Amino acid sequence: MGSAVPGFDFRVACAVASEIGKRKSLEDRHLLAPELGLFAVADGVGGNVGGEVAAELALAELRRAVEDHEAQEIIGAYARAPDRALRHRVFEALNRAFARANSAIVEHAKAHPELKGMATTLDAVWLARDHAFVAHAGDGRVYLARDTAMLQLTQDHAHGETLKAEGTVRPNQKNPFFDRLVNGLGLAENVLVDTLFVDLSTGNRLLLSSDGVHDAIGDEAALARLLRTGSVEEAPRELVAAATLRGRDNATAVVVELGERLVERKDSDRGLSAEDLERVCMSALLADLKRPLVLQALAAAVEIELEAGAIVPRVVTSDLCAYIVLDGIVRVPAKRRVGTGALLFAESLVGVWSDGELPVVEESARLLRWRAHDFDEVTGRDAALGAELYKRIAKHVARTAVKGLPPAPMPSLLPGPPDA
């Protein structure tokens, strides 16, 4: 049946499964704290001494930081009367929690030389109203299974994913060094934290997994099927069983399921406000489309924020991505500046790679991001919607290629890695 969570609009049920695999020890750790609306998975870095110690420290510090009076005041204020400023304060609280956990691990290693090099990944979900605040560092992952799409919310902080995001290599390139972790807790004095904000509804399931789960299962369709199948208790067991059968690593899966809505609200801070929907409908992809169809297409989208100076990556989570600018200014090739309603990398949604310089955020911006896989899953469920959206993509790509907007080489299909 699940339980009520303070400040959250839905009844919540959660479960976890964890197996050692073929490793000598279990370095994965997890946190289920529905009384705080907080769920997390930490994966102690394999091959480094004290991985399990780092994971335990990370979760303990995360919990203490979220239980802190100031953090509880912030999340409580957001639950009572949300706005974008409070949303940012929630993310700031999560960033402080990760920084606090990172410092605890670094200082512990200094005090215990035998544990030098200990580190961990950390993924956390904090629930409030009808949203999930997600924070991520490392190569664990957070997924959201909606009725019409399975969304991978986080980007692996591994060497290969960094190169793909920068456009240096293509999504299907392989290299034995690509799996090297480039960010995590304990690896340096400071930790990079990715944050995301997503809307939730009854029936949604969130998955937090160590890499021993998603790497071993591999196929995203299989992962989605296992996550959606059975009860909330059965899903993590099935995921971990499949991972253990195929892989060697520790495997941990936390599944959080949203049950009945307990609170009906007149005011809302849904990720896309009425104003944002108007902005989305300025784009070449969704202009003049009936509102129910717009909402159907947006089921595969995730809202992100990028600071000034950040690149807009062509590839995220090993998949090509497209974007619509909600607000802010983005500089595209040939020093052109675009703003609200601009459609970036439309060709990505049909699996096409376009060479050229990556856009750069000139003024901090909010964007909607679609991964090609997620977009395909949504459009595949409605042939008429799919046909209309793909027609619009084709027209947009043809128009921009002819007019040079942006002035980049014609897109080329992805046959494989570029010639050496």
Order of alpha helices (4+ residues) and beta strands (2+ residues): beta-beta-beta-alpha-alpha-alpha-beta-beta-beta-beta-alpha-beta-beta-alpha-alpha-alpha-beta-alpha-alpha-beta-beta-beta-beta-beta-beta-beta-alpha-alpha-beta
